[in-house]
Amino acid sequence: MNYSIGEVAKKLNFKIHTLRYYDREGLIPSVERTANGTRVFKESDIELLKFIQCLKNSGMAIKDIKNFIEWSSEGDSTLQQRYDLFQKQKIAVEKQIEELQEALNVIEHKSNYYKAALDAGTEDAQGKKKIGTSVLD
C-alpha cells in the first residue's frame, strides 16, 4: 500500500515538515516520487520512520542516524561501525535511565512525604527542615 506524506504524518504523528526534512537529509532513501514530484511512502518507509523515531527518542543525533542508514546500504563492510554506534547509544541510554531513576526516587520520596503530611494535616509531623538542608527530607 502507498501513502501520501499527509497520511504518513497523521499515521505516525509526525509533522509534514519533519518528513520533508528527513527525506532531504537522506534518512528515507527508498521513498519514491511521482512524475510531478509528490512523495509516495511504502510500508517499508513507515517502518523505517518508526525506527528513526525510536533512535531520536533515545537521543541519537540525526547525523548518526544518517550514518547508520548509509552504512546499512553499504553492506557487511560496515558491520563494525554500526555495532559501535549502537554500543555507544546503549551506554548513553543506560546513563539516561540511571539519571531518570534517581529523579524518580526523589519524586517518590517527596510524594510520600507530602502524602503523609496531607494525612496528618500538617508538615510539622514530618520533621520539616529548612529548605536546602536536604532534598530528601
C-alpha positions in Angstrom: 0.0 0.0 0.0 1.2 3.5 -0.8 0.7 6.6 1.4 0.9 10.3 0.9 3.1 12.5 3.1 -0.1 13.7 4.9 -1.2 10.2 5.5 2.2 9.2 6.9 2.3 12.3 9.1 -1.1 11.5 10.5 -0.4 7.8 11.0 2.9 8.4 12.8 2.1 11.7 14.5 4.9 13.5 12.6 4.9 17.0 11.2 5.0 17.1 7.4 7.9 19.4 7.7 9.8 16.7 9.6 9.1 14.1 7.0 10.4 16.5 4.3 13.5 17.2 6.3 14.2 13.5 6.8 13.8 13.0 3.1 16.1 15.9 2.3 18.7 14.6 4.8 18.7 11.2 3.1 17.1 9.3 6.0 14.4 7.7 3.8 16.4 6.7 0.8 13.7 4.4 -0.7 10.9 7.0 -0.7 9.6 7.3 -4.2 8.2 10.3 -6.1 5.5 10.6 -8.7 6.1 12.3 -12.1 5.1 15.6 -10.5 7.5 15.1 -7.5 5.0 14.1 -4.9 6.5 11.7 -2.3 5.0 8.2 -2.1 5.6 6.2 1.0 5.5 2.4 1.3 5.1 0.3 4.4 8.9 -0.2 4.5 9.3 3.6 4.6 6.8 3.7 7.5 8.7 1.0 9.4 12.0 2.9 8.8 10.4 6.1 10.1 9.3 4.3 13.2 12.8 3.1 13.7 14.2 6.6 13.2 11.8 7.9 15.8 12.9 5.3 18.2 16.5 6.3 17.7 15.6 10.0 18.0 13.8 9.2 21.3 16.9 7.6 22.5 18.8 10.8 21.9 20.7 9.7 18.8 21.7 12.6 16.6 20.3 12.9 13.1 23.9 12.8 11.7 24.4 9.4 13.5 21.1 8.1 12.2 22.1 9.2 8.7 25.5 7.5 9.0 23.7 4.3 10.1 21.4 4.4 7.1 24.3 5.0 4.8 26.3 2.2 6.4 23.4 -0.2 6.1 23.2 0.4 2.4 27.0 -0.4 2.1 26.5 -3.9 3.5 28.7 -6.1 5.6 31.8 -3.9 5.3 30.2 -1.5 7.8 29.1 -4.0 10.4 31.7 -2.8 12.9 30.7 0.8 12.5 27.0 0.0 13.0 27.8 -2.2 16.1 30.0 0.6 17.6 27.3 3.2 17.0 24.7 1.1 18.8 27.1 0.2 21.7 27.7 4.0 22.2 24.0 4.7 22.1 23.3 1.9 24.5 25.7 3.4 27.0 24.1 6.8 26.6 20.6 5.4 27.1 21.6 3.4 30.2 23.0 6.7 31.6 19.7 8.4 30.9 17.8 5.6 32.6 20.1 5.9 35.7 19.5 9.7 35.9 15.8 9.3 35.4 15.7 6.6 38.1 17.4 8.9 40.5 14.9 11.7 39.7 12.0 9.2 40.1 13.4 8.2 43.5 13.4 11.8 44.7 9.9 12.4 43.3 8.6 9.2 45.0 10.2 10.3 48.3 8.7 13.8 48.1 5.3 12.4 47.1 5.3 10.1 50.1 6.4 13.0 52.3 3.5 15.2 51.1 1.0 12.3 51.3 2.0 11.7 54.9 1.7 15.5 55.6 -1.7 15.6 54.0 -2.8 12.6 56.0 -1.5 14.3 59.2 -3.0 17.6 58.2 0.4 19.3 58.7 4.0 19.2 57.6 5.2 19.6 61.2 4.6 15.9 61.8 7.1 15.1 59.0 10.1 16.7 60.9 10.2 19.5 58.4 13.6 21.1 57.9 14.6 24.4 56.4 14.6 24.4 52.6 18.0 23.5 51.3 19.2 21.3 54.2 18.4 18.1 52.4 16.5 17.4 49.2 15.3 14.1 50.6 13.9 15.5 53.8 
